[in-house]
Structure formats: structure tokens, C-alpha cells
């Protein structure tokens, strides 16, 4: 397992906890991350940036996810899927992670921690987020059309069976 993937898993745990009402204070979260990553400074900083950034931008992230997920509101989504999507969306929109890398990493988290349909669902929603972001960067003044730029590696289906 890649070390950054392990950092993402730890951040997912903290996002899940925060989503269900068990938010730790910043110092407690920092200690948790540091202990789980065995004090590795670079990874600890990476994980802290992911956690803080996702929480800071959560309103914008949730707005985008709501807009781009077909037939699903955030409260109806399983908590694991919802938080994998939040983390992936943060990485695509604000985290500086290449979009396809963020989508791939989120799919792996969904496969490991979600149910049998999670990886397909996460793939579909984050693919739309990624395409929407690409179209906004290509033409920041015009309307976004996520279908105009199709990624050959990713599905656009965001429906859960």
C-alpha cells in the first residue's frame, strides 16, 4: 500500500467520525494522524492538509457533490461513500492532486471500505466533478458541460443500483 494511500485512509476515518458527530479538536486529530503514520513528518503534514482542507471547504464540496450526483442527496448516501466523495472532491478542486489520481485513490478507498456498489458510485460522481472542473478551467467564462470532455478511463454513471 502506498504511504499516501494510508494517509488518505486515516483522513477518511476522521472525516467519517466528524460526519457522525464525533469531531475531535484539532490537536486530537493531529495526534491521531501522527500516531497512525508513526511520526513520519511528510505524510503527517499531507494528511493534516487533506483533513483541514476537506473540513474547511466542506460546504462548497457538498454543494458540488449534490449538484453532480444523480438521484442522490448527501444524507441518503452511505456515510463511507459520502466521506470518500468529500475527500476525493477536495483533492480534485483544492488539493492540487491530479484529477485522475484523486479519482483512482477514492475508488480504491470505496472498494476497501464501502459496499459492493461503492466503487462504481464513487467513480461516477467524482468523474463528473473532475470533468466539470476541467471544463471550467478550459472556459472559465462559459457554462460548464461535463460531458464535453470525456475521460477514456472513467465512467460517467453516478447511479447506485
SULSUL-V179678 format. One record per residue. N is the residue number from 1. D_LAST is the distance of its C-alpha to the last C-alpha in Angstrom with 2 decimals. Layout:
<<N/D_LAST> <N/D_LAST>>
This chain:
<<1/29.27> <2/30.45> <3/32.32> <4/30.49> <5/27.18> <6/28.85> <7/29.92> <8/26.38> <9/25.29> <10/28.15> <11/27.33> <12/23.73> <13/25.36> <14/27.62> <15/25.02> <16/22.95> <17/26.27> <18/27.24> <19/23.97> <20/24.56> <21/28.16> <22/30.09> <23/31.36> <24/34.20> <25/37.14> <26/37.48> <27/40.03> <28/37.97> <29/34.97> <30/37.40> <31/38.90> <32/35.55> <33/34.58> <34/38.06> <35/38.17> <36/34.81> <37/35.85> <38/39.29> <39/41.10> <40/40.23> <41/41.22> <42/39.26> <43/35.94> <44/36.70> <45/37.41> <46/34.23> <47/32.11> <48/34.12> <49/33.62> <50/29.83> <51/29.85> <52/32.44> <53/31.00> <54/27.46> <55/29.00> <56/31.52> <57/29.07> <58/26.31> <59/26.84> <60/26.62> <61/23.64> <62/21.72> <63/22.85> <64/21.61> <65/18.17> <66/17.89> <67/19.13> <68/16.86> <69/13.40> <70/11.73> <71/11.07> <72/11.46> <73/14.89> <74/16.21> <75/17.05> <76/13.55> <77/12.34> <78/13.24> <79/16.83> <80/16.58> <81/13.99> <82/16.07> <83/19.22> <84/18.21> <85/17.35> <86/20.71> <87/22.59> <88/21.24> <89/21.85> <90/25.32> <91/26.15> <92/25.25> <93/27.03> <94/29.88> <95/30.14> <96/31.57> <97/29.16> <98/28.43> <99/25.03> <100/23.74> <101/25.06> <102/23.39> <103/19.95> <104/20.63> <105/21.90> <106/18.99> <107/16.58> <108/18.99> <109/19.08> <110/15.32> <111/15.51> <112/18.51> <113/17.76> <114/14.05> <115/11.61> <116/10.12> <117/7.19> <118/9.90> <119/11.83> <120/9.52> <121/8.74> <122/12.51> <123/13.56> <124/12.18> <125/13.72> <126/16.87> <127/17.38> <128/17.69> <129/20.04> <130/22.03> <131/22.42> <132/23.36> <133/25.92> <134/27.28> <135/27.86> <136/29.62> <137/31.85> <138/32.64> <139/33.64> <140/34.01> <141/35.72> <142/33.35> <143/29.97> <144/27.06> <145/24.89> <146/22.15> <147/21.57> <148/25.26> <149/25.11> <150/22.51> <151/22.31> <152/22.54> <153/20.82> <154/17.72> <155/14.57> <156/14.12> <157/10.40> <158/9.55> <159/6.29> <160/3.80> <161/0.00>>
